[in-house]
């Protein structure tokens, strides 16, 4: 199993509530259906401001590649991206490998296997 950490920093003039309104109603439902393995979406309180961090679990890199390719083909996802991408100043993603003692809930991996 792998976990993808995606970190976005929004432009300072962006209303984060508007970003979340669009993403939660238009983007997240499509992502959850196709990507599965949704671990969470977070904001930072201390440190970099306007930063969003979201985590997604996959069985391996090939599983991630296939699911991300399917997501890219979805018109609903492309419509959401057209609205939220201009709000994002920087994007970063990393692949994390959990240790054998990481307490990850097994219920998350129903869509990630």
Order of alpha helices (4+ residues) and beta strands (2+ residues): beta-alpha-alpha-beta-beta-alpha-alpha-beta
